[in-house]
Amino acid sequence: MDKNHGDPPPLSFPDIMFAIGDEPLGIRVTPYHKPSCISKILNALEEEEARFVRESPFGKLIEIAEKPTLSGRLGSFLFSRLLKIRKKHEVWFLFARKPIRFSIREFALVTGLNCRRYPPHSKKRSKKFLSEKPYWGELGTMTEVTSPLL
């Protein structure tokens, strides 16, 4: 706090992508997301088939389609207020002069998708794969498996 006025010191943020008042104008957002298409697909399925799709990884797409759509204007507004940062898996916005973070963690919470790292590759599995005999050699030589042109 400032000793003279009792006000907190001003916060400093990274540079903003566009200066306040210089945001791009006339940006059009074309949404390709049509929740009605997913509804039509679900209506064409039997109840058991629809349940199977809902319980698969595609179930998250159905959940997203059943929720209200995100406004393209809101997205445009937020992207015009991006802060310049170097972190790979997050973006920061300035909203009402306050920084807001949206990272892969928030994306996972909002969508319900598994955004964790891939598990390490198993070396045992790769050695087994390399020790398997290739299939194509069992078919025969090129002259045995090809026929002359007529």
C-alpha positions as CSV (number, residue, x, y, z in Angstrom):
1,M,0.0,0.0,0.0
2,D,1.1,3.5,-0.7
3,K,2.0,5.2,2.6
4,N,0.6,8.6,1.4
5,H,-2.8,7.7,0.0
6,G,-3.6,4.2,1.3
7,D,-3.9,3.0,-2.3
8,P,-2.2,-0.2,-3.5
9,P,0.7,0.4,-5.9
10,P,-0.2,0.0,-9.6
11,L,0.2,-3.5,-11.0
12,S,2.4,-4.1,-14.0
13,F,1.4,-6.6,-16.6
14,P,3.1,-7.9,-19.7
15,D,2.6,-5.9,-22.9
16,I,-0.9,-6.3,-24.5
17,M,-1.1,-7.5,-28.1
18,F,-3.3,-4.5,-29.2
19,A,-3.3,-1.1,-27.5
20,I,-6.5,-0.2,-25.8
21,G,-8.7,1.4,-28.5
22,D,-6.6,-0.1,-31.3
23,E,-8.2,-3.5,-31.3
24,P,-9.0,-4.8,-34.8
25,L,-12.4,-3.8,-36.1
26,G,-14.7,-5.8,-38.3
27,I,-13.4,-9.2,-37.3
28,R,-15.9,-11.9,-38.3
29,V,-16.2,-15.1,-36.4
30,T,-17.5,-18.0,-38.4
31,P,-18.6,-20.8,-36.2
32,Y,-18.4,-24.2,-37.7
33,H,-20.0,-25.8,-34.7
34,K,-23.6,-26.8,-35.5
35,P,-25.1,-28.5,-32.4
36,S,-28.2,-29.3,-34.5
37,C,-26.2,-31.8,-36.5
38,I,-25.3,-33.7,-33.4
39,S,-29.0,-33.7,-32.3
40,K,-30.0,-35.1,-35.7
41,I,-27.4,-37.9,-35.4
42,L,-28.6,-38.8,-31.9
43,N,-32.2,-38.8,-33.0
44,A,-31.4,-41.3,-35.8
45,L,-29.8,-43.7,-33.4
46,E,-31.5,-46.4,-31.3
47,E,-31.4,-45.7,-27.5
48,E,-28.7,-48.3,-26.9
49,E,-26.5,-46.8,-29.7
50,A,-26.9,-43.3,-28.4
51,R,-25.9,-44.5,-24.9
52,F,-22.8,-46.2,-26.4
53,V,-21.8,-42.9,-28.1
54,R,-22.4,-40.9,-25.0
55,E,-20.1,-43.2,-23.0
56,S,-17.4,-43.1,-25.6
57,P,-14.8,-40.3,-25.9
58,F,-17.3,-38.7,-28.4
59,G,-19.7,-38.2,-25.4
60,K,-17.9,-35.0,-24.6
61,L,-18.8,-33.5,-28.0
62,I,-22.4,-34.4,-27.3
63,E,-22.2,-32.6,-23.9
64,I,-20.7,-29.5,-25.5
65,A,-23.4,-29.5,-28.2
66,E,-26.1,-29.7,-25.5
67,K,-24.7,-26.6,-23.7
68,P,-25.3,-23.1,-24.9
69,T,-22.9,-22.0,-27.6
70,L,-20.0,-19.7,-26.9
71,S,-20.4,-16.2,-28.3
72,G,-18.0,-15.5,-31.1
73,R,-18.0,-11.8,-30.1
74,L,-16.8,-12.8,-26.6
75,G,-14.0,-14.8,-28.1
76,S,-13.0,-11.9,-30.4
77,F,-13.2,-9.5,-27.4
78,L,-10.9,-11.8,-25.3
79,F,-8.4,-12.4,-28.1
80,S,-8.1,-8.6,-28.8
81,R,-6.9,-8.3,-25.2
82,L,-4.3,-11.0,-25.1
83,L,-1.2,-10.4,-23.1
84,K,2.2,-11.3,-24.5
85,I,3.6,-14.2,-22.5
86,R,6.0,-17.0,-23.2
87,K,4.3,-19.9,-21.4
88,K,3.4,-22.7,-23.8
89,H,0.1,-24.0,-22.4
90,E,-1.7,-20.9,-21.3
91,V,-2.9,-17.5,-22.5
92,W,-3.6,-14.4,-20.4
93,F,-6.2,-11.8,-21.1
94,L,-6.7,-8.3,-19.6
95,F,-10.3,-8.0,-18.6
96,A,-11.5,-4.9,-16.7
97,R,-7.8,-4.1,-16.1
98,K,-7.3,-7.5,-14.4
99,P,-5.3,-10.4,-15.8
100,I,-7.2,-13.7,-16.4
101,R,-5.4,-16.9,-17.1
102,F,-6.8,-19.7,-19.4
103,S,-4.5,-22.7,-19.5
104,I,-4.7,-26.3,-20.6
105,R,-6.0,-27.0,-17.0
106,E,-9.0,-24.7,-17.4
107,F,-9.6,-26.1,-20.9
108,A,-9.7,-29.6,-19.3
109,L,-12.1,-28.4,-16.6
110,V,-14.4,-26.7,-19.0
111,T,-14.5,-29.5,-21.7
112,G,-14.1,-32.5,-19.4
113,L,-11.4,-33.8,-21.8
114,N,-8.3,-35.7,-20.6
115,C,-5.5,-33.2,-21.2
116,R,-2.8,-35.0,-19.2
117,R,0.6,-35.9,-20.7
118,Y,0.8,-39.1,-22.8
119,P,2.2,-42.0,-20.8
120,P,5.8,-42.8,-21.5
121,H,6.4,-45.1,-24.4
122,S,7.0,-48.7,-23.3
123,K,10.4,-50.0,-24.6
124,K,9.3,-53.6,-24.0
125,R,6.5,-53.2,-26.4
126,S,8.7,-51.8,-29.1
127,K,11.2,-54.7,-28.8
128,K,8.4,-57.2,-29.2
129,F,7.2,-55.4,-32.3
130,L,10.6,-55.5,-33.8
131,S,11.1,-59.2,-33.1
132,E,7.8,-60.1,-34.9
133,K,8.3,-61.6,-38.4
134,P,7.0,-59.2,-41.2
135,Y,3.8,-60.5,-42.7
136,W,4.5,-59.5,-46.4
137,G,7.4,-62.0,-46.7
138,E,5.1,-64.9,-46.0
139,L,3.1,-64.1,-49.1
140,G,6.0,-65.1,-51.4
141,T,8.4,-63.4,-53.7
142,M,7.3,-60.7,-56.1
143,T,7.3,-63.1,-59.1
144,E,5.2,-65.6,-57.1
145,V,2.5,-63.1,-56.1
146,T,2.3,-61.1,-59.4
147,S,0.8,-62.1,-62.7
148,P,2.1,-61.0,-66.1
149,L,0.1,-58.4,-67.9
150,L,-2.2,-59.8,-70.6
